[in-house]
């Protein structure tokens, strides 16, 4: 009898161990995902997109992976992050305007529960969920914070900006913009000038990966850098690399970027280039002192992008050390185009109370301004918070050594809402219809896997893409793009296959297309909760990022 019991116990134990090993193998074989986002960086600011800025780690990912010529965000920080984190159009997620509550569900300023976050869905699929960097989709109530919205570990800031050397309040209009640095719901109080924020974002990501390695789970890491968002502040060692690198000025460097974009296949032969911005002065007509002032700005900006790339390198090194580099998808994007506007009228500078050091140093407060943003957004039209291509076009890199063919460049025409369905399909996670007693909003985006893995040239969408922010509107369907910029509601129409630079408005020649796309826009706006911007206009001065280029 005892012998039979021992045999039965042995069989059961073997089955249990075998089952555990199978589950462990399944968990370890599931792909990891790293999503990297930078802040206020222009379309051509990476070395692999045509820039003179050194970004060797991202250049390697581009060389070993794929880049897209067309990938769209929502043109400004918080709305882009709302769509990124939920896979929803930003109004549907509750952040239709910014991270401020304007009294309507689509404009409550934080993510609603019906819009499930990447953290929540990945966690439901058995993943560890990690985030380091900028949140910006809800800060007033702790229930809106990352750890309460699906992330196991979080380090970073809750709102839209911070100094890079301290947590002192930022000057914003006539008030001080508070900065809170948080790690897992606890506020941190680092000593002034004891750290550099971009480094800390990278360091915490590396620490999280080390800690997560003890778990028998795949991971999702959201690495949300604030660089190169204002204020322009960088480490002296990084600034020193770029002394003299911008002496030629924005006009000559723009021509060089255009040539590089053509050589590397990002800018196709015959494609138009945005015309010269008439608000940007000619470099050769500036005085010597003016040139010194402007060069200093771009040297610091470049140093910030360079340092961001160094921190991407830290994460790549850790991934390789953990032997997880062969089974990880990495996506790199930006949240909007470079920021236009000038200090003379930009609301970020009114009532400035902090600028007690040279550009780039701790205590200084400055930003790139339109002159250099014109270079950063080469070869596209316009700037952040605008629905022309320079406002919401992002560089896009995807790297996955076992799945993505090296060195590809594709059209893509992807949108920020496409990332969630892409990740869930890759991870084998069924998007929940209900989670924690809440009925989830369905996902409107399309998976990018056919483009990334199957060599499709662009997303087979079957429906237009839509945008609205601060009264600026756009529709993209096939080669056609319909756009209007507040306060004008005059539609412009562009054929982006031939005219990515948006040089020829063909609305008058194609009234049927204009009518069709505008009807689709208003139907989408009605279903998505979009409200006429003029109803909120009186609050414009109080809301960060509200002013478009004048």
N, C-alpha and C positions, 0 to 999 in steps of 0.2 A: 504493500500500500504506500509506504513512504517513498519507495522508488518511483512509483507512478506520480506521486505528488511532486517529487523533485523534477521529473521530466516535464510535467505540465507547467510548473513554475518557470522552468528554463525556457520552454517554448513561449510562454507569455512574456517573459522578460526580454527575450530576443525580439519579439514582435514590437514591444514598447520601444526598445532601443532603436530598432530599425525604423519605426515610425518617426521617432525623434530625429534621427539622422536624416531622414528624407525631408522633414520639415526644415531642418537646419540647412540642408543643401539648397532647398528651394529659396529660403530667405537669403542665403549668401549669394545665390546666382541672380537674384533680382537686380536690375540696374540701379545704381545710385544716380542722383540728379543734382547738379550744381547750377544755380541760376545767378548770374552776375549782372547787376545793373549799376551804371554810373549816372551821374546827375548833372544836367545842363551841359553835356558835351556834344559838340557838333558832329555832323555826319562824316566829315573827313579828318577827324582829329587823331585817329589811330595810324600808326605807321603803315599797316597793311591796307588802309583805305586811302593813303596818299600823303600822310602828314610827315613833317620833319621831326615830330616828337618821337622819342625812342620808346617803343612798346614791345620789346622782344618776346615777352611771354605770350601776349595776345597774338603777336605775329606768328609764333609757332603754332598756336591753336588754329589760326586761319590757314596756315600752310598745310597742316595735317588734317584739316576739317573742311568745312564749307562756309562760304559767305553768301549773303543775299543782297542783291541790289536794292530791293524794295521791302522794307519792313517798317510798319507804322506803330507809333505810340499815340498817346492822347494829347500831346503838345505841352503838357505841364505836369508838375510833380504829382500831387495827390490824386487827380483823376487817372493818371497812368498807373499808379500803384494800386488803385482800386480795381482796375481792370486786370492788371497783372495777377493780383492775389486771388481773384475770384473767377476769372474767365468771363465776367459780365461787362457789358457797357457800363461806364461809370455811374450813370444816372440810376440804372437798375440796382447797382450795388450801394447807392446812397451817398455817393460823393460826386454829384453832378457838377459842382462848381469848384470846391476846395474843401479843406478840412475845417469848415466853419458851418454852423447850423443856420440855415436860412428859413427854417420853419416848414419845410415840405419833405416828404419821404425821400424823394430823389435828391434832395439837397440838405440832408441832415448832417453831413460832414464826417460821418464815420460809417464803417461797413455794417450793413444790416445782417441779421442772422440768416436770412433766406439765401444770401450769397455766400456759399461755403468757401473758405479760404483753402489755399494750397496746403497749409499746415493741417487743417482739419481733415481734408480728404486723404492726403498722404498718410496721416496717422491712422485713419480708419482702414487703410490698406496694409497696415503693419510696418510702416516706416518710422524711423526716428526723424524728427523735424527740427531743424536748426536754422537760426537766423542771426546775422550780425550786420548792423548798419542802421539804415533809416527806415522807419515805419510809416508815419505820415498819413494814416487812414483812421485815426481815432486816438485821442489822448485824454479827454476830460474825465472819463470814467474808467477805472481799471478793467472793467469788463470788456473794454474796447482794445486792450493792450495785446501784444503778440502772444504771450503765454496763455491768455484766456481765449485766443482765437486760433489755437491749434499748434503752437510752436512749443516743443519741449524745452528748448533753450533759446534765450534771446539776450543779446547785448546791443546797445545802441541808443539812439534818440527816438523820441516818440513823434516830434513835430518835424518841420521841414528844413531846418538848417541849424548849424552850430559853428562856433569857432573851432579851429583845429588844434589850438594849444591850451584852451581852458573852456569852462562852462559858464562864463559870464554872459549876462543877457546881451542879445544882439540889438543894435539900434534899428528901430523899425518905425517909420513915421515919427510921431511925437511920443511914442511909448517904447518901452523896452520889451523885446521879444524873449520870453523865458526859454531856457535850455535845461532839459532834464536828461541826464545820462543814466540809463537803467540796465541792470543785469538781473534777469529773472525776477522782475517785479520789485527789486530793491534799488533805490536811488543811490548812485555813486557820487562821491565828492572828491575827485582827483585834485591834486595840487596844481596850481597854475604852472604852465610850462614844464610839466613833468612827463608829457606824452605828446604824440602827434596822432590825431584822431584816425586818419586813414590807416596808420600802422596798427592802431588798437582794433579797428574793424577786422583787419587781416589776422592779427594775433588771436583774437577771440574765436574767429572761425577755425583756426588751426587747433586751438584748445578743445573746441567742441568736437572736432573730428577725432582727436585723441580719445576723448571721453566716450564718444559714441562707438569707438572700435571695440569696447568691452561688451557691447550689446550684440546679440545675434540677430541683427536687423539690417536691411538696407537703409540708406539715409537720403533725405532731401535737405540741401543747404541753400538758403537764400542769402546771397552776399550783396548787400545793398550799400555801395559806397556813396558818400556825399560828394566826393571829389568829381569834377572841379567846380562845384557850386560855390558861389560867394560865401564868405569873404575869401579873397585871394590870399592864402597863407600857405607857406611851404617851408620845408627844412632847407637851411642854407646850403647843405651839400647837394641837394637836388637842384636848387636854383642855379648854382654855379655851373652846372652842365650846360645851361642854355644862355649864358652870357654871350651876347653877340650873334646868337642864332637867328634873331629876328630883325637884324639891322636893315635888311632889304625892304622891310615893310610889307603891308598886307597886299598891295597890288602885285608886286613881283612874286611873292610867295603863293598867291592865289593861282597865278599862271603855272607855277611849278606843280602845284597840287593837281590842277586840271590835267597836266601832262602825265603825272603819275597815275591818276585815276584811269586814264585811257590805256596806259601801258599795262596796268594790272587787271584790266577787264571789268572794272566797276562801272566805268563810263563807256558806253558802247559807241562805235563809230556812227556819226550822223545825229547823235543825241544833242539836243540843245543845252546850252548853259545859261543859267540865270543872268540877266543883264547886270551891269555894274550898279550897285546901290548908290543913287545920287546923294544920299545923306552922309555917305562916308567920304571924307576929304581925300584928295590925292596925296599919297605919301610924300611924293617929291616936293609938294608945296608946303609941307610943314616946316616949322623952324627947328633948329638944332635942339632946343630945350623940349619942344613938343615931342620930337622923336624919342628923346631919352625917357620921357614920361611914359609914352605908349609902349616902348620896348620893354620897360620894366614890368608892365602888366602881363604881357604875353610870356615873358620868361618865367614868371611865377605860375601862370596858368599851365604852361608846359610841364613845369616841375611837379605840379599836382597830378597831372595825368601820368607822368613817369612813375611817381611814387605809387599810384594806384596799381600800375602794372607790376611793380615790384611785389606788391602784396598778393596779386594774383599768382605770382611766382611762388610765394610761400605756400599757398594752398595747393598748387600743383606738386610741389616738392613733398608735402605731407601726404597727398594722395598716392604718390609713387612709393613713399616709404611704407605706407600701410598696404601696399600691393592691391590697391583698388582702382588704379588708373586705367586698367583695360576694360573695366565694367562700369564706367561713369560717363554719362552725357553731361557736357558743359555747354550752356548757352550764355552768350554775352550780348547785352543790349544797352541802350541809353534811354532815359525817361522822356527826353524831348530834345529839340535842337538847341543850339547855343542861344544865349539870351541877348536880344537886341535892346534898344533904348540907350539913352545917354544920361549921365548923372545930373545934368541941368534940369531935367524934368521927371526923372524916374522916381516914383514914390518911395522906393527903397532908400533914397538919399535925403528925403525931406526931414528936417529936424535931426540930422546926423549928430550923434553924441559921442561917437567913439572912432577916432582915427589918429591914435597917438604913436604911430610908428611908420617907418617907410613901408611901401607896398610889399606885401609878402610876410611881414614880421608879425609876431604875436602883438595884438593891440591894434593892428591896421584893419581897415574895413574898406574893401574895394571890390569891384567886379570887372569882368572882361570888357564890357560895353560893346556897342554895335560895330565899332571899327574892326575889332578883332573877331567878333562873332561872324562878321561877313566872310572872313577867312575860314573860320571853323566850319561853316555850313556849305562851303564850296562843294559842288557846283550848283547848289539849290537856292531857291527863292525864299527869302524872309527868315523869321526867327521864332523862338519859343513863344507859345501861346497864339500861334497863327496857323491857319490850316493850309497855307501854301507848303510846298514840299520841305522847305528848310525848317519849318516849325515842328513837324511831327514825323520826320524820317530818321530812322535809327540805323547805325551800323549793326550788323547781325553776324555773329560767328557761332557755329555749332561744331562741336568736337566730340567724337566718340570713336576711338580707334578701331574697335571691332565691328562697327556698323556703318560709319560714314566714310565715303571715299575721299581721299586726301586731295586738296587743291581745287575743289570745285567752286565755281561761282555761278549762282543761279538767280533768276529774276525773283522768285519767291512770292512777292505781294502778300506777305504775311501781316498779321495784326496782333497786337498784344493780347487780344481775347483768344487767340489760337494756342497760346502756350499751355493753358490748363488742359484742354483735351489732348494735346500732344503728350504731355507728361503722364496723364492717366492711362492713355493707350499703351505707352511704353512700359509703364509699371504694372500693367494688367489689373488696374483698379477700376471697378465699375463705379461711375459717378453716382452717389446716393440720391435717390428720389426724396428720401427723408433722412435726417440726421439729428439726433438728440431731440426728437419730437417736433422738428421744424421741417416743413416742406420746402425743398431747395428750388431755387430758380434754375430752369434748364440752361445748359450752356449754348450760346449762340455761335461760338467759334468752330473752326475746323482743325483737325490734327495736321501738323506739319510733317508727320513721318513720311508720307509719300514723297515730299520734296527732299527731306534729309536722307532717307534710306533707299528710296526706290528711283531716284534720279528724275522725278517729275520736275519740270522747270518752274511751276508755280502751283499755288493752291487751287484745287478745283472746288470753288466755293458755292456756286449756284445762287448766290444772293449778293447784293451790294454790301459794302462796308460803309458805316456812318460815323460822323463825328459832330459834336456840338460842345463848345466851351466858351463861356462869356459872350455869347451871341455870334461867335465865329462858327461856321457850318461847312460841312463837306460831305460828299458822297463819292465813292469809287466803285465803278462797275466795269469790269473788263479794262479797256484802254482809256475809258472816259472818266474824268474827274470833274465834278461840279463843286464850286467853292464860293463862299461869300464871307466877307470880313466886316464885322461890326464897326461902325453903325450903318454901313451901307448894306442893303439887302438885295443888291444887284448881283445876280448869279453870273459867275464866270465859268467857262467850260474849256477844258484842255484835253488834248489827245496825248496822254503820257507816253505812249509807245514812241512817238517822234519828238515830244516836247516836254521832257522831264523838267526842263528849266522854266516851264510855264511862261513862255515868251509870247504866245499867240492865243488870245482869247477868241474862241470860235463859237461863242454862244449865239451870236446873231445869225450865223450860217446854219445852225442846227437847233432850231426852236423845238422840234419834236423830241430830241434827246434831252434838252433842258426841261421840258414839261414832264417827261417820263421820270427822270431822276429826281426832280423836285417833288413830284407827287409821292414817290417812294420815300423821300426824306421825311416829309410831313406825316406820313403814315407811321414810319418808325418813331419819330419824335413823340407822337401821340401815345403810342404803345409803351414807350420807354420812360415817360414821365418828364420829358423836356419842357421847361417853362421859358417863356419869352424873357430874354435877359434884361430888357428895360425895366422889368418889375423889381430887379435887384440892383439896378445901376446906382441908386443913391448910396449903397453901401460899398461902392467900389473902392473908396479911399481906405477903408478899414481892412480890406481883404488882401493878403499877400498874393503877388503875382497877377493882380487884376488887370493892370494896364498893358495893353498891347503896344506894339511899336507905333509911334506917331509919325 
